[in-house]
Amino acid sequence: MNFLIAGGTGLIGQALIQRLTEENHHIFCLTRSLNNKQNTNNLTFIRWQHQEKNSYQELQEKRIDVVINLAGKSLNSGRWTNKQKKQIIESRLQATKQLLAIIENLPEKPTLFLNASAIGIYGISDTKTFVETDLPAADFLASTVEQWEACAKKAARHSIRTAYCRFGVVLSNKGGALPKLILPYQLYFGGKLGKGTQWVSWIHIKDCIKAILFLINHPTIQGPINFTAPHPVTMKQMGEIISKQLHRPNWLPIPSFILKMFLGEMSILIAEGQYVKPLVLMQSDFSYQFPSLKQAINDLY
């Protein structure tokens, strides 16, 4: 199959491209810069460009089966000033609009459009359980995700199956949140972050990629899909599991007000959380390789 991927240099994108190339698919990866990008037999890098008449000629000469949008400014790239918030939203909407324009110009339309999304759409709660049918909350993250999904939904105009991958906390030892959470424990001053009762809805990077391939191979699944493991944990439980697996003490808590002092509104990513169930994947009989956090941490560290 031929894949067109935006955001392929990120944590999920790199792991996905590696898996797809191992399975002998061909990937066209959109990138802002071609510096240090080396094409291979199964991977072709293409520079983002303006939608001119002859843009992306190499794509128009190929049948693109699946388009995957993982592009967007990182939520962890600095304090959420008004400028930063604008960039977070605009980077996602702009990339999605550009991909939709590329699809518009393809002589043959892909059969599937997978758009990245986030469980931040549900808002925060220590008591509720969220599933795909729940309505968006009213905070910044929820509004961002809601706009993002609404933009991606336009792919359905071409009768393309469209799915929104609502990622939870993706656990990997190569990037993302986990190495930052692990580091204090490795230095012997790990401890509970915030109040400790906030839920962490997580997923192992291998299960994340496995779930993406699962969606590709199950043509009846569309709409929002929660990419989380079936058993969320509290931040306190996560610290205890990390401490035990790494044989390191768990003794130095960091209060919520300290997190807010240093991170501002962005502290919501650590100090608050939500209990999210992957109802669509579970009802579709998706099999997790790492259903428990203990298994995931043991595999990664």
Secondary structure as UniProt FT lines:
FT   STRAND          2..6
FT   TURN            8..9
FT   HELIX           11..22
FT   TURN            23..24
FT   STRAND          26..31
FT   TURN            35..36
FT   STRAND          43..47
FT   TURN            53..56
FT   HELIX           57..60
FT   STRAND          66..69
FT   TURN            75..76
FT   HELIX           82..105
FT   STRAND          112..118
FT   HELIX           119..122
FT   STRAND          129..130
FT   TURN            132..133
FT   HELIX           140..152
FT   HELIX           153..158
FT   STRAND          161..167
FT   STRAND          169..171
FT   HELIX           178..186
FT   TURN            187..188
FT   TURN            194..195
FT   STRAND          199..200
FT   STRAND          202..204
FT   HELIX           205..216
FT   TURN            219..220
FT   STRAND          223..227
FT   STRAND          233..234
FT   HELIX           235..246
FT   HELIX           256..263
FT   HELIX           264..267
FT   HELIX           268..271
FT   STRAND          275..276
FT   HELIX           279..283
FT   TURN            284..285
FT   HELIX           293..300
//
